[in-house]
Amino acid sequence: MSKVTIDTGTSRATPSPVPGKRMTVPSIRARKAEGKTEPPLVMLTAYTMRMAQLLDPHCDMLLVGDSLGQVIYGLPSTIPVTLDMMCAHGAAVVRGSWHALVGVDMPFGSYEQSPEQAFANASRIMKETGCAAVKLEGGEAMAETIAFLTLRGIPVIGHVGLTPQAVNMLGGYGVRGREDIEAEKILADARAVAEAGAFVMVVEGVMEQLATRISKHVAVPVIGIGASAECDGQVLVTDDMLGLFERTPRFVKRYDDMAERISKAAETYAGEVRSRTFPSPDQTYRPK
Ligand code: KIV
């Protein structure tokens, strides 16, 4: 007898393997009440089915970030990331998760032209992946698009502050909001994104004082990355926090050194293959 529990809160077609409901847009939004989010929301990036399975029980949200351009594909930035990439990885992450809300990034060039272009591409992402929300970068300039999507049933995660798709305009990935004029603009962006209907927003790479102001002035949960502990939640690129890359940005804490551990495992395997100690009788098929 199957022990699968039907999660009627989400879908009859994809029953959850364990009791409990997937986080929803209203349940995430409701976590910020009277200006406070306790406990803070937990978000990590995921790009593959297996990683999603491992992260899912610990996270409120999984983000299929366009950072997969650099992390998975070795691209120099997120600019070349395509809708096909986001759809393939988004679908894998949805298949590997049952608890966290899955959000998928809209890649550069797939939403900026017009609200109609954004709707066509966001609906494709939702149909092909089964995700609950899309994320797009930009503040006041994107408010009309965010309103257009949310009024038509597409939940939006905003992203302001350091917006990596604008790297060519910004000239790099440095912290934003050091100067008052820039800080005021980012605060106005955050307000516009929330007022347009985003149910949660990422604030990336800003000074602590600005992160505090945004979290106070904006009604929806603010998820920080390089934006201090003053936010309503945190997100990191999983591969960074696992220590898979040599270079770790200042705002990242390494919770493991997986690059070292994978390299050691591969070295041991290579040595055993070369010395013919692998496979041993334990891994060999012989007549009983
Ligand atoms: O693409 C991504 O992974 C992101 C996070 C860093 C927030 O946008």
Residues whose N, C-alpha, C, O or C-beta is under 5 A from the ligand:
A	BS01	KIV	T45 G65 D66 S67 V202 I225 V235
